Amino acid sequence: MSERVKFSFRGQEIVAEAGQSVGAALIAAGHRSWRTTRRDGAPRGVFCGIGVCFDCLVVVNGKPGRRACLTEVLPGDVIEPQEGAGRGELSC
């Protein structure tokens, strides 16, 4: 039996497998998109899954610009959706 970790997303507690990426954990919990684009507000989630496209950016423990597909979920992490590039000066 594998170890499990708890984290929150949008204030909801989610249980993930230890070592799982944030993106994989969110998809397993039924979330398909968690970011919107700056220009059109189009929904984004994991696209390439290897850290190239940056479509899966999230805010982890208050730090924006984390690629969900490459970031390991840790116990107690607070994950929030990200608007655009996660920098206010770039907001439209």
Disulfide bonds with the S-S distance in Angstrom:
none
